[in-house]
Amino acid sequence: MRPDGDPMTAIPEKTPNPWAATVLLLMGNFMNLIDVSIVNVALPSIRDALQASETQIEWISAAYVMTFAVGLLPCGRFGDKLGRRRLFLWGVTMFTLASALCGFAPNVEVLIASRALQGVGGAMMVPQVMAIMHVIFRPEEKARAFALAGVIISLGAVTGPLLGGLLITVDLWGLDWRPIFLVNLPFGIIVVLGGLRLIPRLIPESAMRIDWLGVFLFASAISLVVLPVVEGPLLGWPSWTIAALALTLPVAALFLRRQASLERQGREQLLPVMLLKDRGFLSGILIVMLHFSAIPGMFLVYAIYLQTGFDFTPLQSGLATAPFPLGVMTGSYITGRFGTRWIPGRIALGAGILLCGMTWLRHMVGNPPADLHLWTFAPPLAINGLGMGLAISPLFQLVLRDVPGRIAGAATGTMQALQQVGAAIGIAIVSGLFFVRLQQDGYPQALNHALGYQVGVFATILSILALRWILMRERRA
């Protein structure tokens, strides 16, 4: 235990190899990441096989996103209290069992319920991943570990459609869409069995009391954002979606007021107020939210552009994204070698490269060649992957740099909850921009129009970093 008496920062004397533990942690996280996107490729097959309505098809995705986003911060805090290793393994087990229920679902109602259960399992395991990594690595090793996490997160964004297209094309044992869920079973078993042996057991804050009113207010605030953002575009933004969004701010204000009151009373908070006073944490989660609002939305409309606009198969569409993860791996390898040095500068470099790459990609998709093929957009996609790889690891370092180990679960839960909110908002905005222009201008101009959001996002991130640098210079002067 360190001299400051923070048990959650302790590295047990007989800790197994932290890299072996990290591989298992990230394998569990990867299962969750690909499940966010893999189902999109299979929705037409699921609709035909289960005779599902458009609303039911929408809820196959929405049920997962809702339970996952709502559960991230509370489950991060539950990990602090009950033990992160324990909650991670419980989450993987629930996620794996729910995947089996999805794969064998006899009707769409069971599938939707099973997807919601998958989201709960994902919310239990995901916050523990980076919270455990935050405390089992020495500071000089943490940058490389977070770089590896960045690779996995980025790969998850593009592997889902590729793997889904491959599994549906192969049609294993005549099961049609079902293997996209059943493929999780062997990996879940490996993670649980390996985790029992290799993931270290950290001392939990067992005396901590859970703020159940705070859990309710947080869940309400997240639901009031995510539900209308997911359902609004499909339903034409009825009045209840606007009312829900309008209620978000007062409910969020009540949640923050509750946390401040608990701090004054000397009681544990669901979202520790000390995090809200940390400018690095706040600026970091804002950038995380913006950053992850750009990438999922881009790949969603890009897949539609290729498959519907240019008759690519799901497998071809997935292969066309391959330069992106290759760029991510290159960028992550480079940035991981810098350790804890120049964190804001590396984020700015990555965001700048992404800004250039998105501008290039936007121009190319708006003016496609007559002989469009798999690798037409490879150069700008590789550049975008490089930028993301450079930015992700230092971004996680910026968010968690000054967070004490005992509240790492709350910090990572907050970061990942807002990451999901950002992704949901980004998908709604980008798909809205795309479909608004599609009917009148066609696929090239529609995607060109939609990618204007990505260009704006990375320009905004650079502006935030520049403002942060200016304020730091003024404080030092």
C-alpha positions as a Markdown table, in Angstrom:
| # | Residue | x | y | z |
|---|---|---|---|---|
| 1 | Met | 0.0 | 0.0 | 0.0 |
| 2 | Arg | 1.2 | 3.5 | -0.8 |
| 3 | Pro | 2.0 | 5.9 | 2.0 |
| 4 | Asp | -1.2 | 7.9 | 1.3 |
| 5 | Gly | -3.2 | 4.9 | 2.5 |
| 6 | Asp | -5.2 | 4.5 | -0.7 |
| 7 | Pro | -5.9 | 0.8 | -0.9 |
| 8 | Met | -7.2 | 0.8 | -4.4 |
| 9 | Thr | -3.8 | 2.0 | -5.7 |
| 10 | Ala | -2.0 | -0.9 | -4.0 |
| 11 | Ile | -0.3 | -3.4 | -6.2 |
| 12 | Pro | -0.4 | -6.8 | -4.5 |
| 13 | Glu | 2.9 | -8.4 | -3.8 |
| 14 | Lys | 2.0 | -11.5 | -5.9 |
| 15 | Thr | 0.2 | -9.6 | -8.7 |
| 16 | Pro | 0.3 | -11.7 | -11.9 |
| 17 | Asn | 1.8 | -10.2 | -15.0 |
| 18 | Pro | -0.3 | -7.0 | -15.5 |
| 19 | Trp | 0.0 | -7.4 | -19.3 |
| 20 | Ala | -1.6 | -10.9 | -19.1 |
| 21 | Ala | -4.4 | -9.4 | -17.0 |
| 22 | Thr | -4.8 | -6.5 | -19.5 |
| 23 | Val | -5.2 | -8.9 | -22.4 |
| 24 | Leu | -8.2 | -10.5 | -20.6 |
| 25 | Leu | -9.6 | -7.2 | -19.6 |
| 26 | Leu | -9.5 | -5.8 | -23.1 |
| 27 | Met | -10.8 | -9.1 | -24.6 |
| 28 | Gly | -13.9 | -8.6 | -22.4 |
| 29 | Asn | -14.1 | -5.0 | -23.5 |
| 30 | Phe | -13.7 | -5.9 | -27.1 |
| 31 | Met | -16.7 | -8.3 | -26.9 |
| 32 | Asn | -18.8 | -5.4 | -25.8 |
| 33 | Leu | -17.4 | -3.0 | -28.4 |
| 34 | Ile | -18.2 | -5.1 | -31.4 |
| 35 | Asp | -21.6 | -5.9 | -30.1 |
| 36 | Val | -22.6 | -2.3 | -30.3 |
| 37 | Ser | -22.1 | -2.3 | -34.1 |
| 38 | Ile | -22.2 | -6.0 | -35.3 |
| 39 | Val | -25.9 | -6.1 | -34.9 |
| 40 | Asn | -26.5 | -3.3 | -37.5 |
| 41 | Val | -25.3 | -5.5 | -40.4 |
| 42 | Ala | -27.7 | -8.3 | -39.3 |
| 43 | Leu | -30.9 | -6.2 | -38.8 |
| 44 | Pro | -32.4 | -6.9 | -42.3 |
| 45 | Ser | -31.9 | -10.7 | -41.7 |
| 46 | Ile | -33.3 | -10.5 | -38.2 |
| 47 | Arg | -36.3 | -8.5 | -39.4 |
| 48 | Asp | -37.1 | -11.2 | -42.1 |
| 49 | Ala | -36.5 | -14.2 | -39.8 |
| 50 | Leu | -38.5 | -12.9 | -36.8 |
| 51 | Gln | -41.1 | -10.9 | -38.7 |
| 52 | Ala | -40.2 | -7.8 | -36.7 |
| 53 | Ser | -41.7 | -4.4 | -37.2 |
| 54 | Glu | -39.5 | -1.3 | -37.8 |
| 55 | Thr | -40.0 | -0.2 | -34.2 |
| 56 | Gln | -38.9 | -3.6 | -32.9 |
| 57 | Ile | -35.9 | -3.6 | -35.1 |
| 58 | Glu | -34.9 | -0.1 | -33.7 |
| 59 | Trp | -35.3 | -1.5 | -30.1 |
| 60 | Ile | -32.9 | -4.4 | -30.8 |
| 61 | Ser | -30.2 | -1.7 | -30.8 |
| 62 | Ala | -31.8 | 0.8 | -28.5 |
| 63 | Ala | -32.4 | -1.6 | -25.6 |
| 64 | Tyr | -28.6 | -2.4 | -25.5 |
| 65 | Val | -27.5 | 1.2 | -25.7 |
| 66 | Met | -30.0 | 2.4 | -23.0 |
| 67 | Thr | -29.1 | -0.2 | -20.3 |
| 68 | Phe | -25.4 | 0.1 | -21.1 |
| 69 | Ala | -25.2 | 3.9 | -20.9 |
| 70 | Val | -27.4 | 4.1 | -17.8 |
| 71 | Gly | -25.4 | 1.5 | -15.9 |
| 72 | Leu | -21.8 | 2.7 | -16.5 |
| 73 | Leu | -21.3 | 5.2 | -13.7 |
| 74 | Pro | -23.3 | 3.2 | -11.0 |
| 75 | Cys | -21.5 | 0.0 | -12.0 |
| 76 | Gly | -18.1 | 1.9 | -11.8 |
| 77 | Arg | -19.0 | 2.8 | -8.3 |
| 78 | Phe | -20.2 | -0.7 | -7.4 |
| 79 | Gly | -16.8 | -1.9 | -8.5 |
| 80 | Asp | -15.1 | 0.4 | -6.1 |
| 81 | Lys | -17.3 | -1.0 | -3.3 |
| 82 | Leu | -17.6 | -4.7 | -4.2 |
| 83 | Gly | -14.3 | -5.3 | -5.9 |
| 84 | Arg | -13.5 | -4.5 | -9.5 |
| 85 | Arg | -12.2 | -8.0 | -10.4 |
| 86 | Arg | -15.5 | -9.5 | -9.0 |
| 87 | Leu | -17.8 | -7.1 | -10.8 |
| 88 | Phe | -15.8 | -7.5 | -14.1 |
| 89 | Leu | -16.1 | -11.3 | -14.0 |
| 90 | Trp | -19.8 | -11.0 | -13.0 |
| 91 | Gly | -20.4 | -8.7 | -16.0 |
| 92 | Val | -18.6 | -10.9 | -18.5 |
| 93 | Thr | -20.6 | -13.9 | -17.2 |
| 94 | Met | -23.9 | -12.0 | -17.6 |
| 95 | Phe | -22.9 | -10.7 | -21.0 |
| 96 | Thr | -22.0 | -14.2 | -22.2 |
| 97 | Leu | -25.2 | -15.7 | -20.9 |
| 98 | Ala | -27.2 | -12.9 | -22.5 |
| 99 | Ser | -25.4 | -13.5 | -25.8 |
| 100 | Ala | -26.5 | -17.1 | -25.7 |
| 101 | Leu | -30.1 | -16.0 | -25.1 |
| 102 | Cys | -29.8 | -13.6 | -28.1 |
| 103 | Gly | -28.5 | -16.3 | -30.3 |
| 104 | Phe | -31.3 | -18.7 | -29.5 |
| 105 | Ala | -34.1 | -16.1 | -29.2 |
| 106 | Pro | -37.3 | -17.6 | -30.5 |
| 107 | Asn | -38.9 | -14.3 | -31.2 |
| 108 | Val | -38.1 | -10.6 | -31.4 |
| 109 | Glu | -39.5 | -9.8 | -27.9 |
| 110 | Val | -37.0 | -12.3 | -26.3 |
| 111 | Leu | -34.2 | -10.8 | -28.4 |
| 112 | Ile | -34.9 | -7.3 | -27.3 |
| 113 | Ala | -35.0 | -8.4 | -23.6 |
| 114 | Ser | -31.8 | -10.3 | -24.0 |
| 115 | Arg | -30.1 | -7.3 | -25.6 |
| 116 | Ala | -31.1 | -5.2 | -22.6 |
| 117 | Leu | -29.5 | -7.9 | -20.4 |
| 118 | Gln | -26.4 | -7.7 | -22.5 |
| 119 | Gly | -26.2 | -4.0 | -21.9 |
| 120 | Val | -26.4 | -4.6 | -18.1 |
| 121 | Gly | -23.5 | -7.1 | -18.4 |
| 122 | Gly | -21.5 | -4.7 | -20.5 |
| 123 | Ala | -22.1 | -1.8 | -18.0 |
| 124 | Met | -20.9 | -4.1 | -15.2 |
| 125 | Met | -17.6 | -5.1 | -16.8 |
| 126 | Val | -16.5 | -2.1 | -18.9 |
| 127 | Pro | -15.8 | 0.6 | -16.2 |
| 128 | Gln | -13.7 | -2.0 | -14.3 |
| 129 | Val | -11.3 | -2.4 | -17.3 |
| 130 | Met | -9.6 | 0.9 | -17.2 |
| 131 | Ala | -10.1 | 1.3 | -13.5 |
| 132 | Ile | -8.0 | -1.9 | -12.9 |
| 133 | Met | -5.5 | -0.9 | -15.5 |
| 134 | His | -5.1 | 2.5 | -13.9 |
| 135 | Val | -3.8 | 0.9 | -10.7 |
| 136 | Ile | -1.9 | -2.2 | -11.7 |
| 137 | Phe | 0.6 | -0.4 | -13.9 |
| 138 | Arg | 3.5 | 1.8 | -12.9 |
| 139 | Pro | 3.2 | 5.3 | -14.3 |
| 140 | Glu | 6.0 | 4.7 | -16.8 |
| 141 | Glu | 4.1 | 1.6 | -18.2 |
| 142 | Lys | 0.6 | 3.2 | -18.2 |
| 143 | Ala | 1.0 | 5.0 | -21.5 |
| 144 | Arg | 1.7 | 1.8 | -23.4 |
| 145 | Ala | -1.2 | 0.1 | -21.6 |
| 146 | Phe | -3.6 | 2.9 | -22.6 |
| 147 | Ala | -2.3 | 2.8 | -26.1 |
| 148 | Leu | -3.2 | -0.8 | -26.3 |
| 149 | Ala | -6.7 | 0.0 | -25.0 |
| 150 | Gly | -7.0 | 2.7 | -27.7 |
| 151 | Val | -6.2 | 0.1 | -30.4 |
| 152 | Ile | -8.9 | -2.2 | -29.0 |
| 153 | Ile | -11.5 | 0.6 | -28.8 |
| 154 | Ser | -10.8 | 1.8 | -32.3 |
| 155 | Leu | -10.8 | -1.8 | -33.7 |
| 156 | Gly | -14.1 | -2.4 | -32.0 |
| 157 | Ala | -15.7 | 0.5 | -33.9 |
| 158 | Val | -14.9 | -1.1 | -37.3 |
| 159 | Thr | -14.6 | -4.8 | -36.6 |
| 160 | Gly | -18.3 | -5.3 | -35.8 |
| 161 | Pro | -19.6 | -4.6 | -39.3 |
| 162 | Leu | -16.7 | -6.7 | -40.9 |
| 163 | Leu | -17.2 | -9.7 | -38.6 |
| 164 | Gly | -21.0 | -9.4 | -38.9 |
| 165 | Gly | -20.8 | -9.3 | -42.7 |
| 166 | Leu | -18.4 | -12.3 | -42.7 |
| 167 | Leu | -20.6 | -14.5 | -40.4 |
| 168 | Ile | -23.8 | -13.7 | -42.3 |
| 169 | Thr | -22.1 | -14.4 | -45.6 |
| 170 | Val | -20.6 | -17.8 | -44.4 |
| 171 | Asp | -24.0 | -18.7 | -42.8 |
| 172 | Leu | -22.5 | -21.1 | -40.3 |
| 173 | Trp | -24.6 | -24.3 | -39.9 |
| 174 | Gly | -27.5 | -22.6 | -41.6 |
| 175 | Leu | -28.0 | -20.3 | -38.5 |
| 176 | Asp | -28.3 | -17.1 | -40.5 |
| 177 | Trp | -27.8 | -14.1 | -38.2 |
| 178 | Arg | -27.5 | -16.1 | -34.9 |
| 179 | Pro | -23.7 | -16.6 | -34.9 |
| 180 | Ile | -23.1 | -12.9 | -34.5 |
| 181 | Phe | -24.2 | -13.4 | -30.8 |
| 182 | Leu | -23.1 | -17.0 | -30.3 |
| 183 | Val | -19.5 | -16.1 | -31.3 |
| 184 | Asn | -19.2 | -14.4 | -27.8 |
| 185 | Leu | -19.6 | -17.7 | -25.9 |
| 186 | Pro | -16.1 | -19.1 | -26.3 |
| 187 | Phe | -14.4 | -15.7 | -25.7 |
| 188 | Gly | -16.6 | -15.1 | -22.6 |
| 189 | Ile | -15.6 | -18.5 | -21.1 |
| 190 | Ile | -11.9 | -17.8 | -21.8 |
| 191 | Val | -12.1 | -14.4 | -20.1 |
| 192 | Val | -13.8 | -15.7 | -17.0 |
| 193 | Leu | -11.6 | -18.7 | -16.5 |
| 194 | Gly | -8.4 | -16.7 | -17.3 |
| 195 | Gly | -9.6 | -13.8 | -15.2 |
| 196 | Leu | -10.0 | -15.9 | -12.1 |
| 197 | Arg | -6.3 | -16.7 | -12.3 |
| 198 | Leu | -4.7 | -13.7 | -13.9 |
| 199 | Ile | -6.6 | -10.5 | -12.9 |
| 200 | Pro | -5.4 | -9.2 | -9.5 |
| 201 | Arg | -7.7 | -8.9 | -6.6 |
| 202 | Leu | -7.7 | -5.3 | -5.3 |
| 203 | Ile | -8.9 | -4.2 | -1.9 |
| 204 | Pro | -12.4 | -2.7 | -2.3 |
| 205 | Glu | -13.9 | 0.2 | -0.4 |
| 206 | Ser | -16.4 | -2.2 | 1.3 |
| 207 | Ala | -17.5 | 0.4 | 3.9 |
| 208 | Met | -18.6 | 2.8 | 1.2 |
| 209 | Arg | -22.4 | 3.5 | 1.0 |
| 210 | Ile | -24.1 | 3.6 | -2.4 |
| 211 | Asp | -26.1 | 6.8 | -3.1 |
| 212 | Trp | -29.3 | 5.2 | -4.5 |
| 213 | Leu | -31.0 | 8.5 | -5.0 |
| 214 | Gly | -28.0 | 9.6 | -7.0 |
| 215 | Val | -28.2 | 6.4 | -9.1 |
| 216 | Phe | -31.9 | 7.2 | -9.9 |
| 217 | Leu | -31.2 | 10.8 | -10.9 |
| 218 | Phe | -28.1 | 9.8 | -13.0 |
| 219 | Ala | -30.1 | 7.0 | -14.7 |
| 220 | Ser | -32.9 | 9.5 | -15.4 |
| 221 | Ala | -30.6 | 12.1 | -16.8 |
| 222 | Ile | -28.9 | 9.7 | -19.2 |
| 223 | Ser | -32.2 | 8.1 | -20.3 |
| 224 | Leu | -33.7 | 11.6 | -21.0 |
| 225 | Val | -30.8 | 12.1 | -23.4 |
| 226 | Val | -30.2 | 8.7 | -25.0 |
| 227 | Leu | -33.9 | 7.6 | -25.5 |
| 228 | Pro | -35.1 | 10.6 | -27.5 |
| 229 | Val | -31.8 | 10.7 | -29.5 |
| 230 | Val | -32.1 | 7.1 | -30.4 |
| 231 | Glu | -35.9 | 7.1 | -31.1 |
| 232 | Gly | -36.3 | 10.7 | -32.4 |
| 233 | Pro | -34.9 | 10.4 | -35.9 |
| 234 | Leu | -37.0 | 7.2 | -36.6 |
| 235 | Leu | -40.3 | 8.7 | -35.2 |
| 236 | Gly | -39.9 | 12.2 | -36.7 |
| 237 | Trp | -39.1 | 13.9 | -33.4 |
| 238 | Pro | -42.5 | 13.8 | -31.7 |
| 239 | Ser | -43.2 | 16.2 | -28.8 |
| 240 | Trp | -42.3 | 13.8 | -26.1 |
| 241 | Thr | -38.7 | 13.5 | -27.4 |
| 242 | Ile | -38.3 | 17.3 | -27.3 |
| 243 | Ala | -39.8 | 17.4 | -23.8 |
| 244 | Ala | -37.4 | 14.6 | -22.6 |
| 245 | Leu | -34.4 | 16.5 | -23.9 |
| 246 | Ala | -35.7 | 19.7 | -22.2 |
| 247 | Leu | -35.9 | 17.9 | -18.9 |
| 248 | Thr | -32.3 | 16.7 | -19.1 |
| 249 | Leu | -30.8 | 19.8 | -17.7 |
| 250 | Pro | -33.0 | 20.2 | -14.6 |
| 251 | Val | -32.6 | 16.5 | -13.7 |
| 252 | Ala | -28.8 | 16.7 | -14.2 |
| 253 | Ala | -28.7 | 19.8 | -12.0 |
| 254 | Leu | -30.6 | 17.9 | -9.3 |
| 255 | Phe | -28.0 | 15.1 | -9.6 |
| 256 | Leu | -25.1 | 17.5 | -9.2 |
| 257 | Arg | -26.8 | 19.3 | -6.3 |
| 258 | Arg | -27.3 | 15.9 | -4.6 |
| 259 | Gln | -23.6 | 15.1 | -5.0 |
| 260 | Ala | -22.6 | 18.5 | -3.6 |
| 261 | Ser | -24.9 | 18.0 | -0.6 |
| 262 | Leu | -23.3 | 14.6 | 0.1 |
| 263 | Glu | -19.8 | 16.1 | 0.0 |
| 264 | Arg | -20.8 | 18.8 | 2.6 |
| 265 | Gln | -22.1 | 16.0 | 4.8 |
| 266 | Gly | -18.8 | 14.1 | 4.5 |
| 267 | Arg | -20.6 | 11.2 | 2.8 |
| 268 | Glu | -19.5 | 9.2 | -0.3 |
| 269 | Gln | -20.8 | 10.5 | -3.6 |
| 270 | Leu | -21.8 | 8.5 | -6.7 |
| 271 | Leu | -19.8 | 11.0 | -8.8 |
| 272 | Pro | -17.2 | 12.4 | -6.4 |
| 273 | Val | -17.3 | 16.2 | -6.4 |
| 274 | Met | -13.5 | 16.3 | -6.4 |
| 275 | Leu | -13.6 | 15.0 | -10.0 |
| 276 | Leu | -15.8 | 18.0 | -11.0 |
| 277 | Lys | -13.2 | 20.3 | -9.6 |
| 278 | Asp | -10.4 | 18.7 | -11.7 |
| 279 | Arg | -10.0 | 20.8 | -14.9 |
| 280 | Gly | -8.0 | 18.1 | -16.5 |
| 281 | Phe | -10.8 | 15.5 | -15.9 |
| 282 | Leu | -13.5 | 17.9 | -17.1 |
| 283 | Ser | -11.8 | 19.0 | -20.2 |
| 284 | Gly | -10.8 | 15.4 | -20.9 |
| 285 | Ile | -14.3 | 14.0 | -20.7 |
| 286 | Leu | -15.6 | 16.8 | -22.8 |
| 287 | Ile | -13.1 | 15.9 | -25.5 |
| 288 | Val | -13.9 | 12.2 | -25.1 |
| 289 | Met | -17.6 | 13.0 | -25.6 |
| 290 | Leu | -16.9 | 15.0 | -28.7 |
| 291 | His | -14.3 | 12.6 | -30.1 |
| 292 | Phe | -16.5 | 9.5 | -29.8 |
| 293 | Ser | -19.5 | 11.4 | -31.2 |
| 294 | Ala | -17.6 | 11.6 | -34.5 |
| 295 | Ile | -16.4 | 8.1 | -35.3 |
| 296 | Pro | -19.4 | 5.7 | -34.8 |
| 297 | Gly | -21.7 | 8.1 | -36.8 |
| 298 | Met | -19.1 | 8.3 | -39.6 |
| 299 | Phe | -18.9 | 4.5 | -40.0 |
| 300 | Leu | -22.7 | 4.1 | -39.9 |
| 301 | Val | -23.4 | 6.4 | -42.8 |
| 302 | Tyr | -20.2 | 5.2 | -44.6 |
| 303 | Ala | -21.5 | 1.7 | -44.6 |
| 304 | Ile | -24.9 | 2.8 | -46.0 |
| 305 | Tyr | -23.0 | 4.9 | -48.7 |
| 306 | Leu | -21.1 | 1.8 | -49.9 |
| 307 | Gln | -23.8 | -0.9 | -49.5 |
| 308 | Thr | -26.8 | 1.0 | -50.8 |
| 309 | Gly | -25.2 | 3.6 | -52.9 |
| 310 | Phe | -22.6 | 1.4 | -54.7 |
| 311 | Asp | -23.9 | -2.1 | -54.1 |
| 312 | Phe | -21.1 | -3.3 | -51.9 |
| 313 | Thr | -21.8 | -6.5 | -49.9 |
| 314 | Pro | -21.7 | -6.3 | -46.1 |
| 315 | Leu | -18.3 | -8.1 | -46.2 |
| 316 | Gln | -16.9 | -5.7 | -48.9 |
| 317 | Ser | -18.1 | -2.8 | -46.9 |
| 318 | Gly | -16.3 | -4.1 | -43.8 |
| 319 | Leu | -13.1 | -4.7 | -45.8 |
| 320 | Ala | -13.2 | -1.2 | -47.1 |
| 321 | Thr | -12.7 | 0.1 | -43.5 |
| 322 | Ala | -9.5 | -2.0 | -43.0 |
| 323 | Pro | -7.1 | 1.0 | -43.5 |
| 324 | Phe | -8.6 | 2.7 | -40.5 |
| 325 | Pro | -7.6 | 0.2 | -37.8 |
| 326 | Leu | -4.2 | -0.2 | -39.5 |
| 327 | Gly | -3.7 | 3.5 | -39.0 |
| 328 | Val | -4.9 | 3.2 | -35.4 |
| 329 | Met | -2.4 | 0.5 | -34.6 |
| 330 | Thr | 0.4 | 2.6 | -36.1 |
| 331 | Gly | -0.6 | 5.7 | -34.2 |
| 332 | Ser | -1.0 | 3.8 | -30.9 |
| 333 | Tyr | 2.4 | 2.3 | -31.2 |
| 334 | Ile | 4.0 | 5.7 | -31.8 |
| 335 | Thr | 2.2 | 7.5 | -29.0 |
| 336 | Gly | 2.7 | 4.7 | -26.5 |
| 337 | Arg | 6.5 | 5.3 | -26.7 |
| 338 | Phe | 6.1 | 8.8 | -25.2 |
| 339 | Gly | 4.9 | 7.7 | -21.8 |
| 340 | Thr | 3.6 | 10.6 | -19.8 |
| 341 | Arg | 5.2 | 13.3 | -21.9 |
| 342 | Trp | 3.4 | 16.0 | -23.9 |
| 343 | Ile | 0.0 | 14.7 | -23.2 |
| 344 | Pro | -2.1 | 17.7 | -24.5 |
| 345 | Gly | 0.3 | 18.1 | -27.4 |
| 346 | Arg | -0.2 | 14.5 | -28.6 |
| 347 | Ile | -4.0 | 14.9 | -28.3 |
| 348 | Ala | -3.7 | 18.1 | -30.4 |
| 349 | Leu | -1.6 | 16.4 | -33.0 |
| 350 | Gly | -4.0 | 13.5 | -33.3 |
| 351 | Ala | -7.0 | 15.9 | -33.5 |
| 352 | Gly | -5.2 | 17.9 | -36.1 |
| 353 | Ile | -4.5 | 14.9 | -38.3 |
| 354 | Leu | -8.1 | 13.8 | -37.9 |
| 355 | Leu | -9.2 | 17.2 | -39.0 |
| 356 | Cys | -7.1 | 17.0 | -42.1 |
| 357 | Gly | -8.1 | 13.3 | -42.8 |
| 358 | Met | -11.8 | 14.0 | -42.4 |
| 359 | Thr | -11.6 | 17.0 | -44.7 |
| 360 | Trp | -9.8 | 14.8 | -47.3 |
| 361 | Leu | -12.3 | 12.0 | -46.9 |
| 362 | Arg | -15.2 | 14.4 | -47.1 |
| 363 | His | -13.9 | 15.7 | -50.5 |
| 364 | Met | -13.3 | 12.2 | -51.9 |
| 365 | Val | -16.7 | 10.7 | -51.0 |
| 366 | Gly | -18.4 | 13.8 | -52.4 |
| 367 | Asn | -16.6 | 13.3 | -55.7 |
| 368 | Pro | -16.2 | 9.5 | -56.1 |
| 369 | Pro | -14.5 | 8.1 | -59.2 |
| 370 | Ala | -16.5 | 6.1 | -61.7 |
| 371 | Asp | -14.5 | 2.9 | -60.9 |
| 372 | Leu | -15.1 | 3.0 | -57.1 |
| 373 | His | -13.4 | -0.1 | -55.5 |
| 374 | Leu | -12.4 | -1.4 | -52.0 |
| 375 | Trp | -9.3 | 0.8 | -51.6 |
| 376 | Thr | -10.5 | 4.0 | -53.2 |
| 377 | Phe | -10.8 | 5.8 | -49.8 |
| 378 | Ala | -7.9 | 3.9 | -48.2 |
| 379 | Pro | -5.5 | 6.9 | -47.9 |
| 380 | Pro | -7.8 | 9.3 | -46.0 |
| 381 | Leu | -9.1 | 6.4 | -43.8 |
| 382 | Ala | -5.6 | 5.4 | -42.9 |
| 383 | Ile | -4.8 | 9.1 | -42.0 |
| 384 | Asn | -7.9 | 9.2 | -39.8 |
| 385 | Gly | -6.9 | 6.0 | -38.1 |
| 386 | Leu | -3.4 | 7.4 | -37.5 |
| 387 | Gly | -4.9 | 10.5 | -35.9 |
| 388 | Met | -7.2 | 8.5 | -33.7 |
| 389 | Gly | -4.4 | 6.2 | -32.6 |
| 390 | Leu | -2.2 | 9.1 | -31.6 |
| 391 | Ala | -5.0 | 10.8 | -29.6 |
| 392 | Ile | -6.7 | 8.0 | -27.7 |
| 393 | Ser | -3.9 | 7.0 | -25.2 |
| 394 | Pro | -3.0 | 10.5 | -24.1 |
| 395 | Leu | -6.7 | 11.4 | -23.9 |
| 396 | Phe | -7.3 | 8.6 | -21.4 |
| 397 | Gln | -4.2 | 9.7 | -19.6 |
| 398 | Leu | -5.4 | 13.3 | -19.4 |
| 399 | Val | -8.8 | 12.2 | -17.9 |
| 400 | Leu | -7.3 | 9.8 | -15.3 |
| 401 | Arg | -3.9 | 11.4 | -14.6 |
| 402 | Asp | -4.8 | 12.9 | -11.2 |
| 403 | Val | -7.6 | 10.5 | -10.2 |
| 404 | Pro | -6.9 | 8.6 | -6.9 |
| 405 | Gly | -7.1 | 4.9 | -7.3 |
| 406 | Arg | -10.0 | 4.5 | -4.8 |
| 407 | Ile | -12.4 | 6.5 | -7.1 |
| 408 | Ala | -11.0 | 5.3 | -10.4 |
| 409 | Gly | -14.3 | 3.3 | -11.0 |
| 410 | Ala | -16.4 | 6.4 | -10.7 |
| 411 | Ala | -14.0 | 8.3 | -13.0 |
| 412 | Thr | -13.9 | 5.7 | -15.7 |
| 413 | Gly | -17.7 | 5.1 | -15.4 |
| 414 | Thr | -18.4 | 8.8 | -15.9 |
| 415 | Met | -16.0 | 9.0 | -18.9 |
| 416 | Gln | -17.5 | 6.0 | -20.6 |
| 417 | Ala | -21.1 | 7.0 | -19.9 |
| 418 | Leu | -20.5 | 10.3 | -21.5 |
| 419 | Gln | -18.6 | 8.5 | -24.3 |
| 420 | Gln | -21.9 | 6.6 | -25.0 |
| 421 | Val | -24.0 | 9.7 | -24.8 |
| 422 | Gly | -21.6 | 11.3 | -27.3 |
| 423 | Ala | -21.8 | 8.4 | -29.6 |
| 424 | Ala | -25.7 | 8.3 | -29.5 |
| 425 | Ile | -25.9 | 12.1 | -30.2 |
| 426 | Gly | -23.3 | 11.9 | -32.9 |
| 427 | Ile | -25.1 | 9.0 | -34.7 |
| 428 | Ala | -28.4 | 11.0 | -34.5 |
| 429 | Ile | -26.8 | 14.2 | -35.9 |
| 430 | Val | -24.7 | 12.5 | -38.6 |
| 431 | Ser | -27.5 | 10.2 | -39.8 |
| 432 | Gly | -29.9 | 13.2 | -39.8 |
| 433 | Leu | -27.6 | 15.3 | -41.9 |
| 434 | Phe | -27.1 | 12.3 | -44.3 |
| 435 | Phe | -30.7 | 11.5 | -44.8 |
| 436 | Val | -31.8 | 15.1 | -45.1 |
| 437 | Arg | -29.7 | 15.5 | -48.3 |
| 438 | Leu | -30.0 | 11.9 | -49.6 |
| 439 | Gln | -33.3 | 12.2 | -51.5 |
| 440 | Gln | -32.5 | 15.4 | -53.3 |
| 441 | Asp | -28.7 | 15.1 | -53.9 |
| 442 | Gly | -27.8 | 11.4 | -53.9 |
| 443 | Tyr | -25.3 | 9.4 | -51.8 |
| 444 | Pro | -22.1 | 11.3 | -52.6 |
| 445 | Gln | -23.4 | 14.7 | -51.6 |
| 446 | Ala | -25.3 | 13.3 | -48.7 |
| 447 | Leu | -22.2 | 11.8 | -47.2 |
| 448 | Asn | -20.2 | 14.9 | -48.0 |
| 449 | His | -22.8 | 16.9 | -46.1 |
| 450 | Ala | -22.8 | 14.5 | -43.1 |
| 451 | Leu | -19.0 | 14.5 | -42.7 |
| 452 | Gly | -19.1 | 18.3 | -42.1 |
| 453 | Tyr | -20.0 | 17.3 | -38.5 |
| 454 | Gln | -16.7 | 15.4 | -38.1 |
| 455 | Val | -14.7 | 18.3 | -39.5 |
| 456 | Gly | -16.5 | 20.6 | -37.0 |
| 457 | Val | -15.9 | 18.3 | -34.1 |
| 458 | Phe | -12.1 | 18.0 | -34.5 |
| 459 | Ala | -11.8 | 21.8 | -35.1 |
| 460 | Thr | -13.7 | 22.2 | -31.8 |
| 461 | Ile | -11.4 | 19.8 | -30.0 |
| 462 | Leu | -8.4 | 21.8 | -31.2 |
| 463 | Ser | -10.0 | 25.0 | -30.0 |
| 464 | Ile | -10.6 | 23.5 | -26.5 |
| 465 | Leu | -7.0 | 22.4 | -26.3 |
| 466 | Ala | -5.7 | 25.8 | -27.4 |
| 467 | Leu | -7.9 | 27.5 | -24.8 |
| 468 | Arg | -6.7 | 25.2 | -22.1 |
| 469 | Trp | -3.1 | 25.9 | -23.1 |
| 470 | Ile | -3.7 | 29.7 | -23.0 |
| 471 | Leu | -5.3 | 29.4 | -19.5 |
| 472 | Met | -2.4 | 27.4 | -18.2 |
| 473 | Arg | 0.1 | 29.9 | -19.5 |
| 474 | Glu | -1.8 | 32.7 | -17.8 |
| 475 | Arg | -1.9 | 30.9 | -14.5 |
| 476 | Arg | 1.9 | 30.3 | -14.7 |
| 477 | Ala | 2.6 | 34.0 | -15.6 |
